[in-house]
């Protein structure tokens, strides 16, 4: 998962390891593998509106039954 805060100019880094990313656009945060949405919210709490939008999009996609695989076609 990658987030680009285009109006920010901080050096790009990974979370939660805080490892710097060279050659990546400033204002970029790349989450370490297996970071989930709840962890992202905890790591960057001031962006609650972003996490809320991602949560809503996730659940909307999950609840759209026509996009779910048919277990009988496994």
C-alpha positions as CSV (number, residue, x, y, z in Angstrom):
1,X,0.0,0.0,0.0
2,X,1.4,3.4,-1.0
3,X,0.1,6.9,-0.2
4,X,1.3,10.0,-1.9
5,X,0.6,13.3,-0.2
6,X,1.4,15.5,-3.2
7,X,1.2,18.8,-1.2
8,X,3.8,17.5,1.3
9,X,7.6,17.7,0.8
10,X,8.9,15.3,3.4
11,X,11.4,12.6,2.4
12,X,9.7,9.4,1.3
13,X,9.8,6.6,3.8
14,X,8.3,3.2,4.8
15,X,6.0,2.7,7.8
16,X,6.2,1.4,10.5
17,X,10.0,0.7,9.9
18,X,10.7,4.3,9.0
19,X,13.2,3.1,6.4
20,X,14.0,5.9,4.0
21,X,13.1,5.5,0.3
22,X,15.6,7.0,-2.2
23,X,14.5,8.0,-5.6
24,X,10.8,8.2,-4.6
25,X,8.6,11.3,-4.9
26,X,8.7,13.4,-1.7
27,X,5.5,13.1,0.3
28,X,5.3,9.4,-0.3
29,X,4.6,6.8,2.4
30,X,4.9,3.1,1.6
31,X,3.6,0.7,4.2
32,X,5.6,-2.4,5.1
33,X,4.2,-5.7,4.0
34,X,1.1,-6.9,5.8
35,X,0.1,-3.5,7.2
36,X,-3.6,-3.4,7.4
37,X,-6.0,-0.4,7.3
38,X,-6.3,-0.3,11.1
39,X,-2.5,-0.1,11.4
40,X,-2.3,2.6,8.7
41,X,-4.9,4.6,10.7
42,X,-2.9,4.2,13.8
43,X,0.3,5.2,12.1
44,X,-1.1,8.3,10.3
45,X,-4.1,9.3,12.4
46,X,-4.4,12.9,11.1
47,X,-5.6,11.4,7.8
48,X,-8.8,9.9,9.2
49,X,-10.8,11.1,6.2
50,X,-8.6,9.1,3.8
51,X,-8.9,5.9,5.9
52,X,-12.6,6.4,6.2
53,X,-12.9,6.7,2.4
54,X,-10.8,3.6,1.9
55,X,-12.8,1.6,4.4
56,X,-16.1,2.6,2.7
57,X,-14.7,1.7,-0.8
58,X,-13.5,-1.7,0.5
59,X,-16.9,-2.6,2.1
60,X,-18.8,-1.3,-1.0
61,X,-16.7,-3.6,-3.2
62,X,-17.0,-6.5,-0.8
63,X,-20.8,-6.2,-0.6
64,X,-21.2,-6.1,-4.3
65,X,-22.1,-9.7,-4.7
66,X,-21.7,-9.9,-8.5
67,X,-17.9,-9.3,-8.1
68,X,-17.5,-12.1,-5.6
69,X,-16.4,-15.5,-6.8
70,X,-19.0,-18.3,-7.1
71,X,-18.0,-21.1,-4.7
72,X,-19.7,-23.6,-7.0
73,X,-17.2,-22.7,-9.8
74,X,-14.1,-23.5,-7.8
